[in-house]
């Protein structure tokens, strides 16, 4: 056995032992990562999360992730800074929802670029506010969470075949008699938190119906959720846009890690191939040769561990760390990595 092979085996078994330990997180395996690293790399002095890969824009989703991560890490100073920027710049809609996209326009002016909301950003912001209200005993946070919950309830709720859910955004997701949903926007943890501060019956029903709806949105040979789903007579991957398991749908494994049938198949395919595909076509049952980001690996490793596949989880974790070392300035991937450590979205 060569010295290099022996070294790799030692590293693998150390990772396997560490990953099985209570409280072990993916962050421990890579020096220089974590919440402090995220803040240094992606958070501006005034509280804006910067997406360098898309022209330095900011999203309501990115702001929401930062709020939730600040609460998780008991970092009230950062929480308040991110909240202030978010309220000052994205909370401009008359209905109380957050505009989803902010950046520099063609005239070099920094402003809202798309005033539509993104419901995942609204939900996770409300969840972070509700958690922060409890952690730091701050009624103002609870008031803001309740106001945002009410805005979602009044503007985004729809029913399909007797099941209650929220539209992914106020505009653009109703096409005649068909509705469009994003499975990764079904967030039972947020619904449960909002049930404690707003309309309990409504949010509890969202949680129950959301589980029923999500269970019907795993498709194809892979039995995985699609990025976008059209609700017509039956759920189906949205033609031309949502036929893939990719950057949106990977988050379903973060939210519902033990309830996605395709986790085992995806894990086995990833280990056999030596990489996690960036995109899987759920209609044609094919996988791309482009590699997913590190955050997706961390989510799959966590889901495999939840499924009781500790050996495979340790291998995926090592792959995640290797992928992490090759990535530069990908805020979304870093956020997924940090969220994979936490049960805040489960």
RAMODA-V460629 format. One record per run of one state. SS is the DSSP state (~ for helix, > for strand, _ for the rest). FROM is the first residue (numbers start at 1). TO is the last residue. If there is no record, write none. Layout:
# RAMODA-V460629
ss->SS from->FROM to->TO
ss->SS from->FROM to->TO
This chain:
# RAMODA-V460629
ss->_ from->1 to->2
ss->~ from->3 to->19
ss->_ from->20 to->25
ss->~ from->26 to->29
ss->_ from->30 to->34
ss->~ from->35 to->42
ss->> from->43 to->43
ss->_ from->44 to->48
ss->> from->49 to->49
ss->_ from->50 to->50
ss->> from->51 to->51
ss->~ from->52 to->54
ss->_ from->55 to->56
ss->> from->57 to->59
ss->~ from->60 to->72
ss->_ from->73 to->75
ss->~ from->76 to->89
ss->_ from->90 to->98
ss->> from->99 to->104
ss->_ from->105 to->109
ss->> from->110 to->117
ss->_ from->118 to->118
ss->~ from->119 to->136
ss->_ from->137 to->138
ss->~ from->139 to->156
ss->> from->157 to->160
ss->_ from->161 to->162
ss->> from->163 to->166
ss->_ from->167 to->173
ss->> from->174 to->175
ss->_ from->176 to->177
ss->> from->178 to->181
ss->_ from->182 to->182
ss->~ from->183 to->185
ss->_ from->186 to->187
ss->~ from->188 to->195
ss->_ from->196 to->199
ss->~ from->200 to->214
ss->_ from->215 to->217
ss->> from->218 to->219
ss->_ from->220 to->223
ss->> from->224 to->225
ss->_ from->226 to->228
ss->> from->229 to->231
ss->_ from->232 to->234
ss->> from->235 to->237
ss->_ from->238 to->243
ss->> from->244 to->245
ss->_ from->246 to->249
ss->~ from->250 to->255
ss->_ from->256 to->262
ss->~ from->263 to->273
ss->_ from->274 to->276
ss->> from->277 to->277
ss->_ from->278 to->279
ss->> from->280 to->281
ss->_ from->282 to->285
ss->> from->286 to->287
ss->_ from->288 to->290
ss->> from->291 to->291
ss->_ from->292 to->293
ss->~ from->294 to->306
ss->_ from->307 to->309
ss->~ from->310 to->325
ss->_ from->326 to->330
ss->~ from->331 to->340
ss->_ from->341 to->346
